[in-house]
Amino acid sequence: MRTVPGTTDHVVVVGAGLSGLACALHLVGAGRRVTVVERDGGPGGRAGRVRLGGYEVDTGPTVLTMPHLADEAFAAVGDRLDRHVELTALHPAYRACFADGTSLDVHTDGEAMEAEVRRFAGPAEAAGYRELRDWLERLYRAQMRRFIDTNFDSPFQLLHPDLARLAALGGFGRLDRRIGRFLADPRLRRVFSFQALYAGVAPARALAAYAVIAYMDTVAGVWFPKGGMHALPRAMADAAARAGAEFRWSAGASALERSAGRVRAVRLATGERIACDAVVLTCELAAAHRLLGRAPRRPVRLRHSPSAVVLHAGTDRTWPALAHHTLSFGAAWERTFDELTRSGRLMSDPSLLITRPTAHDPGLAPPGGHLHYVLAPCPNTDVGPSAAAWRGLGPRYRDSLVAELERRGLEGFADSVQEELLVTPSDWAARGHTAGSPFSVSHTFAQTGPFRPRNLVRGLENAVLAGCGTTPGVGVPTVLLSGKLAAARVTGGDPGTRRARPRTRAAASSARAVASTAGGVHDPS
């Protein structure tokens, strides 16, 4: 694995989102002095928090899977996730509601889910589910260490026995067809293939290998942090600070000072100059390229994932049919993905994710209140309405979305709303997200693995990228891995085998002194 050559004693991490915080924890755990600079007033990035009246609203992801990856970052400084965040395993992980009036609770326990599938669709589908679950587990084992939790320097790294195992499992076929080998019921097939949208690809065009996301959702488990998803980055920032990392809040990076092929300092919008031995840029890919002064050449322009409209609604009531996470599927399916990714039209028959965090933490709302997060996928601004168009379109789409919720059984939703926040592609664009999409670069084959934007910057030997725009990709688990992989580029450690040791401020200072004496040199491999 190629690493940053020369001294790496002091690293500046730009961005205090999940990837930046994971990177900071791993770097501090490896003895580096770390300064994190963040344009916002606190941690989180996409996983932010706003207050609406008495409601505490998560502005980013609401689904937490693979929490052991966050625990790995805490362990790097001798800490543990459960010391900071109380996690609840969700049972069911999701409730899937279909246009024909049927519903299915999605359990991550194999026996519970088999019984639910048998109730829902009969014994043949239950047997197919067991085979599918076994396939998902084998797919995950074949991919995780070699293709997801790894730094790529060359496509030739794919030439490994695990590639043959992945091929033998059908990972290079189409996702919908592979799921169809196990399940005949179209409703069940949706439950195990809609996750392709997280990767920005329709199930009919997605590689079957992307079913690993379904593994995370439907086998590994879905969790909820007390205090909402923002509790995770807040806890990571606290742990990093206690271990010795320094933070500059409300201080975005405005420029990089460079000489002799290295970044020498980061200049902040506040006017402060921070000298450094290496820099990790976890901001939006386009923002990182602006700081670097150029974007790498690619034979084909990067494609971005669909965007989303999100309605955050604080209400005076809730609806018993809603689980913590509810998938409300429309009758349309293939047409929906065509609208999102090709024609650029708003979904004519939308499928929605409705999250009710107050189901497990009533303290996120005032007494008697309930919080609902309604996510409607929509085209990004490259293929659909422009950011400017959304400023007028947004309120009309909000009204149609509320009307659709009422048609689907949430009677009285419009009148129940006490506080609300509508987020559209216009708002994502204003935050600097390219194509008005918070889901960054899509996971087409040409933008996955060694073909995704690399986390080493050509032409600058001590600049590294992290975040959803680089390897391994989009989603909470993958951005946590991204931070770890970026740290490994700096420290030279194997991200898959590095072990934690207890860290305190005193221990961190001692380790930095040792690293300084040794010169901190890491030869590229």
C-alpha positions as CSV (number, residue, x, y, z in Angstrom):
1,M,0.0,0.0,0.0
2,R,1.3,3.5,-0.9
3,T,1.6,5.8,2.0
4,V,2.6,9.5,2.6
5,P,6.4,9.7,2.5
6,G,8.4,11.9,4.9
7,T,7.5,13.4,8.2
8,T,3.8,13.1,9.2
9,D,3.9,14.3,12.8
10,H,1.2,16.9,12.5
11,V,-1.9,16.2,10.4
12,V,-4.7,18.7,9.6
13,V,-8.0,17.0,8.9
14,V,-10.4,19.3,7.0
15,G,-14.0,18.5,8.0
16,A,-15.5,17.0,11.1
17,G,-18.1,14.7,9.5
18,L,-18.0,11.0,10.2
19,S,-15.1,10.3,8.0
20,G,-13.0,13.2,9.3
21,L,-13.7,12.2,12.9
22,A,-12.9,8.5,12.2
23,C,-9.7,9.6,10.6
24,A,-8.8,11.8,13.5
25,L,-9.3,9.0,16.0
26,H,-7.2,6.6,14.0
27,L,-4.4,9.2,13.6
28,V,-4.3,10.2,17.2
29,G,-4.3,6.5,18.1
30,A,-1.2,6.1,15.9
31,G,0.6,8.9,17.7
32,R,0.0,11.8,15.4
33,R,-0.7,15.3,16.5
34,V,-4.1,16.1,14.8
35,T,-5.9,19.4,14.2
36,V,-9.5,19.2,12.8
37,V,-10.9,22.3,11.1
38,E,-14.6,22.5,10.4
39,R,-16.7,25.3,8.8
40,D,-19.7,24.5,11.0
41,G,-20.0,25.3,14.7
42,G,-19.8,21.7,15.7
43,P,-19.2,18.1,14.5
44,G,-21.4,16.0,12.2
45,G,-21.1,17.3,8.6
46,R,-24.0,15.6,6.8
47,A,-24.9,14.0,10.2
48,G,-25.9,17.4,11.6
49,R,-28.5,18.6,14.0
50,V,-31.0,21.5,14.0
51,R,-33.5,22.6,16.6
52,L,-37.1,23.3,15.5
53,G,-39.0,24.7,18.4
54,G,-38.7,21.9,21.0
55,Y,-37.7,19.2,18.4
56,E,-34.2,17.9,17.9
57,V,-33.8,17.0,14.2
58,D,-31.1,14.9,12.6
59,T,-30.4,16.5,9.2
60,G,-28.6,13.6,7.7
61,P,-28.6,9.8,7.8
62,T,-31.2,8.1,10.1
63,V,-30.2,4.5,9.6
64,L,-27.2,3.1,11.5
65,T,-25.7,-0.2,10.5
66,M,-22.4,-1.9,11.3
67,P,-21.8,0.1,14.5
68,H,-18.7,-2.0,15.1
69,L,-17.0,0.2,12.5
70,A,-17.6,3.2,14.8
71,D,-16.4,1.2,17.8
72,E,-13.2,0.5,15.8
73,A,-12.5,4.2,15.6
74,F,-13.1,4.6,19.4
75,A,-10.8,1.6,20.1
76,A,-8.0,3.3,18.2
77,V,-7.7,5.7,21.3
78,G,-8.4,3.0,23.8
79,D,-12.1,4.0,24.1
80,R,-15.4,2.3,23.4
81,L,-18.5,3.4,21.6
82,D,-20.8,2.1,24.4
83,R,-19.1,4.4,26.9
84,H,-20.6,7.4,24.9
85,V,-23.6,6.2,23.0
86,E,-26.5,4.0,24.0
87,L,-27.5,1.9,21.1
88,T,-30.8,0.1,20.6
89,A,-31.2,-2.7,18.1
90,L,-34.3,-2.1,16.1
91,H,-36.9,-5.0,15.9
92,P,-38.1,-4.8,13.2
93,A,-35.3,-3.1,11.4
94,Y,-37.9,-1.8,8.9
95,R,-41.6,-2.2,8.2
96,A,-42.3,-2.5,4.5
97,C,-45.8,-1.3,3.4
98,F,-46.9,-2.0,-0.2
99,A,-49.4,-0.4,-2.5
100,D,-51.7,-3.4,-2.3
101,G,-52.3,-2.8,1.5
102,T,-50.0,-5.6,2.7
103,S,-47.1,-5.1,5.1
104,L,-44.0,-7.0,6.2
105,D,-41.8,-6.5,9.2
106,V,-38.1,-6.9,8.2
107,H,-36.2,-8.7,11.0
108,T,-32.5,-9.2,11.1
109,D,-32.9,-12.4,13.1
110,G,-33.0,-15.3,10.6
111,E,-35.7,-17.4,12.3
112,A,-37.9,-14.4,13.0
113,M,-37.6,-13.2,9.4
114,E,-38.2,-16.7,8.0
115,A,-41.4,-16.9,10.0
116,E,-42.5,-13.5,8.8
117,V,-41.8,-14.3,5.2
118,R,-43.8,-17.6,5.6
119,R,-46.7,-15.6,7.0
120,F,-46.5,-13.0,4.3
121,A,-45.8,-15.1,1.1
122,G,-45.8,-18.8,2.0
123,P,-43.3,-21.6,2.6
124,A,-41.6,-21.6,-0.8
125,E,-40.6,-17.9,-0.3
126,A,-39.5,-18.6,3.3
127,A,-37.2,-21.3,1.9
128,G,-35.9,-18.9,-0.7
129,Y,-35.3,-16.3,2.0
130,R,-33.0,-18.7,3.9
131,E,-31.0,-19.4,0.7
132,L,-30.8,-15.6,0.1
133,R,-29.6,-14.9,3.6
134,D,-26.9,-17.5,3.2
135,W,-25.8,-16.0,-0.1
136,L,-25.7,-12.5,1.4
137,E,-23.5,-13.7,4.2
138,R,-21.1,-15.4,1.8
139,L,-21.1,-12.3,-0.4
140,Y,-20.2,-10.1,2.5
141,R,-17.3,-12.3,3.5
142,A,-16.0,-12.3,0.0
143,Q,-16.1,-8.5,-0.4
144,M,-15.4,-6.9,2.9
145,R,-11.7,-7.3,3.5
146,R,-10.6,-7.3,-0.1
147,F,-12.9,-4.9,-1.9
148,I,-14.4,-2.6,0.7
149,D,-12.1,-2.2,3.7
150,T,-9.0,-1.7,1.5
151,N,-6.9,1.0,-0.1
152,F,-6.5,0.6,-3.8
153,D,-3.4,1.6,-5.7
154,S,-4.1,-0.3,-8.9
155,P,-7.0,-2.3,-10.5
156,F,-4.6,-5.2,-10.5
157,Q,-5.3,-5.6,-6.8
158,L,-8.6,-7.1,-7.9
159,L,-6.7,-10.1,-9.2
160,H,-7.0,-12.1,-6.1
161,P,-8.8,-15.4,-5.2
162,D,-11.5,-13.4,-3.6
163,L,-12.4,-12.0,-7.0
164,A,-13.0,-15.5,-8.2
165,R,-15.1,-16.2,-5.1
166,L,-17.1,-13.1,-5.8
167,A,-17.6,-14.1,-9.5
168,A,-18.7,-17.6,-8.4
169,L,-21.3,-16.1,-6.2
170,G,-22.7,-14.1,-9.1
171,G,-21.5,-10.8,-7.9
172,F,-21.0,-9.5,-11.4
173,G,-24.5,-10.3,-12.6
174,R,-27.4,-7.9,-12.2
175,L,-28.8,-7.3,-8.7
176,D,-32.5,-7.7,-9.5
177,R,-32.0,-11.0,-11.4
178,R,-29.8,-12.4,-8.7
179,I,-32.4,-11.6,-6.0
180,G,-35.0,-13.1,-8.3
181,R,-33.2,-16.4,-8.2
182,F,-34.2,-16.7,-4.5
183,L,-37.5,-14.8,-4.3
184,A,-40.4,-14.9,-6.8
185,D,-42.7,-12.5,-4.9
186,P,-42.0,-9.0,-6.3
187,R,-42.7,-7.3,-3.0
188,L,-40.0,-9.3,-1.3
189,R,-37.6,-8.7,-4.1
190,R,-38.0,-4.9,-3.5
191,V,-37.2,-5.3,0.2
192,F,-33.8,-6.8,-0.8
193,S,-32.9,-4.7,-3.8
194,F,-34.1,-1.1,-3.0
195,Q,-30.8,-0.6,-1.3
196,A,-29.2,-0.1,-4.7
197,L,-30.6,3.4,-4.6
198,Y,-28.1,4.1,-1.8
199,A,-25.4,3.4,-4.4
200,G,-27.1,5.6,-7.0
201,V,-27.9,2.8,-9.4
202,A,-31.2,1.1,-10.3
203,P,-31.5,-2.6,-9.3
204,A,-31.9,-3.6,-12.9
205,R,-28.4,-2.0,-13.7
206,A,-26.7,-2.5,-10.4
207,L,-24.1,-5.2,-9.9
208,A,-25.3,-8.1,-7.7
209,A,-22.3,-7.3,-5.5
210,Y,-24.2,-4.3,-4.2
211,A,-26.4,-6.7,-2.3
212,V,-23.8,-6.3,0.4
213,I,-25.8,-3.2,1.4
214,A,-28.8,-5.4,1.8
215,Y,-26.7,-7.6,4.0
216,M,-25.9,-4.6,6.3
217,D,-29.6,-3.7,6.5
218,T,-31.3,-7.1,6.7
219,V,-28.7,-9.4,8.3
220,A,-26.2,-7.4,10.3
221,G,-28.8,-5.3,12.0
222,V,-30.1,-1.8,12.2
223,W,-29.4,0.3,15.4
224,F,-30.6,3.6,16.9
225,P,-28.4,5.8,19.0
226,K,-30.2,7.5,21.9
227,G,-30.2,11.2,21.2
228,G,-30.5,10.5,17.5
229,M,-27.8,9.9,14.9
230,H,-26.0,13.2,15.7
231,A,-25.1,11.6,19.0
232,L,-22.5,9.5,17.1
233,P,-20.4,12.3,15.6
234,R,-20.7,14.3,18.8
235,A,-19.3,11.4,20.8
236,M,-16.5,10.8,18.3
237,A,-15.5,14.4,18.6
238,D,-15.5,14.3,22.4
239,A,-13.4,11.1,22.3
240,A,-10.9,12.6,19.8
241,A,-10.6,15.8,21.9
242,R,-9.9,13.8,25.1
243,A,-7.3,11.8,23.3
244,G,-5.4,14.9,22.2
245,A,-7.0,16.1,18.9
246,E,-7.5,19.9,18.6
247,F,-10.6,21.3,16.9
248,R,-11.2,24.6,15.2
249,W,-15.0,25.2,14.8
250,S,-16.6,27.8,12.5
251,A,-13.3,27.8,10.6
252,G,-13.4,26.4,7.1
253,A,-10.3,25.8,5.1
254,S,-9.8,28.6,2.5
255,A,-6.5,27.6,0.9
256,L,-3.6,25.2,1.0
257,E,0.0,26.4,1.0
258,R,2.2,24.2,-1.2
259,S,5.8,23.9,-2.1
260,A,8.0,21.1,-3.5
261,G,5.1,18.8,-4.0
262,R,3.8,19.0,-0.5
263,V,1.1,20.9,1.4
264,R,2.9,23.0,4.0
265,A,0.0,24.7,5.7
266,V,-3.8,25.1,5.7
267,R,-5.2,28.6,5.7
268,L,-8.6,29.1,7.4
269,A,-11.3,31.5,6.5
270,T,-10.7,33.1,9.9
271,G,-7.2,34.1,8.7
272,E,-5.4,31.5,10.8
273,R,-2.5,29.6,9.3
274,I,-1.9,26.0,10.5
275,A,1.4,24.5,9.5
276,C,1.2,20.8,8.9
277,D,3.1,17.7,7.7
278,A,0.1,16.2,5.9
279,V,-3.5,17.1,5.2
280,V,-6.6,14.9,4.9
281,L,-9.5,16.5,3.0
282,T,-12.9,15.1,4.0
283,C,-15.0,17.8,2.5
284,E,-17.1,17.4,-0.6
285,L,-15.0,16.2,-3.5
286,A,-15.5,19.4,-5.5
287,A,-14.5,21.5,-2.5
288,A,-11.4,19.4,-2.1
289,H,-10.5,19.8,-5.7
290,R,-10.9,23.6,-5.4
291,L,-8.5,23.6,-2.4
292,L,-6.1,21.4,-4.4
293,G,-6.3,23.7,-7.4
294,R,-7.3,21.0,-9.9
295,A,-9.5,17.9,-10.4
296,P,-7.9,14.7,-11.6
297,R,-8.5,13.9,-15.3
298,R,-11.0,11.1,-15.9
299,P,-12.0,9.6,-19.3
300,V,-15.7,10.1,-18.4
301,R,-17.3,12.8,-16.3
302,L,-18.2,11.7,-12.8
303,R,-21.9,10.7,-12.4
304,H,-23.7,11.6,-9.2
305,S,-26.4,9.7,-7.3
306,P,-30.0,10.8,-7.2
307,S,-30.9,13.4,-4.6
308,A,-33.7,13.5,-2.1
309,V,-36.4,15.8,-0.7
310,V,-36.7,15.5,3.1
311,L,-39.6,16.7,5.1
312,H,-38.8,17.0,8.8
313,A,-42.1,17.3,10.7
314,G,-42.7,17.7,14.4
315,T,-46.3,16.6,15.0
316,D,-48.8,16.4,17.8
317,R,-49.7,12.8,17.0
318,T,-48.3,9.7,15.3
319,W,-49.7,6.6,13.6
320,P,-49.6,3.1,15.0
321,A,-48.9,1.6,11.6
322,L,-45.5,3.3,11.6
323,A,-42.4,1.4,12.9
324,H,-39.2,3.3,13.7
325,H,-38.3,2.9,10.0
326,T,-41.1,2.4,7.5
327,L,-40.6,1.8,3.8
328,S,-43.7,2.9,1.9
329,F,-43.5,1.5,-1.6
330,G,-45.6,2.8,-4.5
331,A,-47.0,0.5,-7.1
332,A,-44.5,1.6,-9.7
333,W,-41.0,0.2,-9.6
334,E,-38.9,0.1,-12.8
335,R,-40.5,3.3,-13.9
336,T,-39.5,5.0,-10.7
337,F,-35.8,4.3,-11.2
338,D,-36.0,5.5,-14.8
339,E,-37.5,8.8,-13.5
340,L,-34.8,9.2,-10.9
341,T,-31.8,8.4,-13.0
342,R,-32.7,8.9,-16.7
343,S,-35.7,11.1,-17.5
344,G,-35.2,13.4,-14.6
345,R,-38.8,13.6,-13.6
346,L,-40.1,13.5,-10.1
347,M,-41.4,10.1,-9.0
348,S,-44.9,9.7,-10.3
349,D,-45.6,7.0,-7.7
350,P,-43.1,7.6,-5.0
351,S,-41.5,5.1,-2.7
352,L,-40.7,6.7,0.6
353,L,-38.7,6.2,3.8
354,I,-40.5,7.4,6.9
355,T,-38.4,7.5,10.1
356,R,-39.9,8.1,13.5
357,P,-37.0,8.6,16.0
358,T,-39.3,9.4,18.8
359,A,-40.4,5.8,18.8
360,H,-37.3,5.0,20.8
361,D,-36.3,8.5,22.2
362,P,-39.3,10.6,23.1
363,G,-36.9,13.2,24.4
364,L,-36.2,14.4,20.8
365,A,-39.6,16.1,20.9
366,P,-41.5,18.2,23.5
367,P,-44.0,16.4,25.7
368,G,-46.8,15.0,23.5
369,G,-44.8,15.6,20.3
370,H,-43.6,13.2,17.7
371,L,-40.9,13.6,15.1
372,H,-41.2,12.2,11.5
373,Y,-38.6,12.3,8.8
374,V,-40.0,11.7,5.3
375,L,-37.4,11.0,2.6
376,A,-38.5,11.1,-1.1
377,P,-35.8,10.3,-3.6
378,C,-35.7,12.7,-6.5
379,P,-33.4,13.3,-9.5
380,N,-30.3,15.3,-9.0
381,T,-29.9,18.7,-10.6
382,D,-27.8,17.2,-13.4
383,V,-30.7,15.3,-14.8
384,G,-33.7,16.9,-13.1
385,P,-34.9,20.3,-12.1
386,S,-32.2,22.8,-11.3
387,A,-31.4,24.1,-7.9
388,A,-33.0,27.4,-8.8
389,A,-36.2,25.6,-10.0
390,W,-36.5,23.8,-6.7
391,R,-36.9,27.1,-4.9
392,G,-40.3,27.4,-6.4
393,L,-41.0,23.8,-6.9
394,G,-40.2,22.8,-3.3
395,P,-43.4,24.1,-1.5
396,R,-45.6,22.5,-4.2
397,Y,-43.8,19.2,-3.9
398,R,-44.1,19.4,-0.1
399,D,-47.9,19.7,-0.4
400,S,-48.1,16.8,-2.8
401,L,-45.9,14.7,-0.5
402,V,-48.2,15.4,2.5
403,A,-51.2,14.5,0.4
404,E,-49.6,11.2,-0.6
405,L,-48.9,10.4,3.1
406,E,-52.5,10.9,3.9
407,R,-53.6,8.7,1.0
408,R,-51.3,6.0,2.4
409,G,-53.0,6.0,5.8
410,L,-51.5,8.9,7.7
411,E,-54.8,10.7,8.0
412,G,-54.6,14.1,9.5
413,F,-50.8,14.5,8.9
414,A,-51.2,18.0,7.4
415,D,-53.1,19.3,10.4
416,S,-50.8,17.6,12.9
417,V,-47.7,19.5,11.9
418,Q,-46.4,21.9,14.6
419,E,-42.9,22.5,13.3
420,E,-41.3,21.6,9.9
421,L,-38.2,21.9,7.8
422,L,-38.2,21.1,4.1
423,V,-34.9,20.2,2.5
424,T,-34.6,20.0,-1.3
425,P,-31.8,19.7,-3.9
426,S,-31.6,23.5,-3.7
427,D,-30.5,23.3,-0.1
428,W,-28.1,20.4,-0.7
429,A,-26.5,22.5,-3.5
430,A,-26.2,25.5,-1.2
431,R,-24.3,23.3,1.2
432,G,-21.8,22.6,-1.7
433,H,-23.1,19.2,-2.7
434,T,-22.4,18.6,-6.4
435,A,-25.5,18.1,-8.5
436,G,-27.6,19.0,-5.5
437,S,-27.2,15.4,-4.1
438,P,-26.1,14.6,-0.6
439,F,-25.3,11.0,-1.8
440,S,-22.2,12.1,-3.8
441,V,-20.7,10.1,-6.6
442,S,-22.8,7.1,-7.7
443,H,-21.5,3.5,-7.6
444,T,-21.5,2.6,-11.2
445,F,-18.9,0.0,-12.1
446,A,-16.6,2.7,-13.4
447,Q,-16.8,4.6,-10.1
448,T,-16.4,1.7,-7.7
449,G,-13.3,0.1,-6.0
450,P,-10.1,1.0,-7.8
451,F,-12.0,3.1,-10.4
452,R,-13.5,5.4,-7.7
453,P,-11.7,8.7,-7.1
454,R,-8.6,7.6,-5.3
455,N,-7.8,8.8,-1.8
456,L,-4.2,9.7,-2.7
457,V,-3.8,13.0,-4.5
458,R,-1.6,12.8,-7.6
459,G,1.0,15.6,-7.6
460,L,0.9,16.2,-3.8
461,E,2.6,13.5,-1.9
462,N,1.1,14.4,1.5
463,A,-2.5,15.1,0.7
464,V,-5.2,12.4,1.2
465,L,-8.9,12.3,0.6
466,A,-11.7,10.8,2.7
467,G,-15.5,10.9,2.7
468,C,-18.2,9.5,0.5
469,G,-16.7,10.8,-2.8
470,T,-13.7,8.6,-2.5
471,T,-13.0,5.0,-1.6
472,P,-14.9,2.9,-0.5
473,G,-18.1,5.0,-1.0
474,V,-21.4,6.3,0.2
475,G,-23.1,5.4,3.5
476,V,-22.4,5.6,7.2
477,P,-20.4,2.3,7.4
478,T,-18.3,3.2,4.3
479,V,-17.5,6.8,5.3
480,L,-16.3,5.5,8.7
481,L,-14.0,3.0,6.8
482,S,-13.0,5.9,4.5
483,G,-11.6,7.8,7.5
484,K,-9.7,4.7,8.7
485,L,-8.3,4.1,5.2
486,A,-7.1,7.7,4.9
487,A,-5.4,7.5,8.3
488,A,-3.6,4.3,7.1
489,R,-2.3,6.2,4.1
490,V,-0.7,8.6,6.5
491,T,0.6,6.2,9.2
492,G,1.5,3.3,7.0
493,G,-0.4,0.9,9.2
494,D,-2.6,-1.9,7.8
495,P,-6.1,-0.7,8.3
496,G,-7.4,-4.2,8.7
497,T,-4.9,-5.3,11.4
498,R,-4.0,-2.2,13.4
499,R,-4.8,-2.7,17.1
500,A,-5.8,-0.1,19.6
501,R,-3.9,1.0,22.7
502,P,-5.2,3.2,25.6
503,R,-4.8,6.9,24.8
504,T,-4.9,9.9,27.1
505,R,-3.7,13.4,26.5
506,A,-0.5,12.6,28.2
507,A,0.0,9.4,26.3
508,A,-0.7,11.2,23.0
509,S,1.9,13.8,23.8
510,S,4.4,11.1,24.7
511,A,3.7,9.3,21.5
512,R,4.1,12.4,19.4
513,A,7.5,13.1,21.1
514,V,8.6,9.5,20.2
515,A,7.4,10.0,16.6
516,S,9.2,13.3,16.3
517,T,12.4,11.7,17.5
518,A,12.1,8.8,15.1
519,G,11.4,11.2,12.2
520,G,8.1,9.7,11.4
521,V,9.3,8.5,8.0
522,H,7.1,6.0,6.0
523,D,8.4,4.7,2.7
524,P,5.9,4.3,-0.1
525,S,5.3,0.7,-1.1
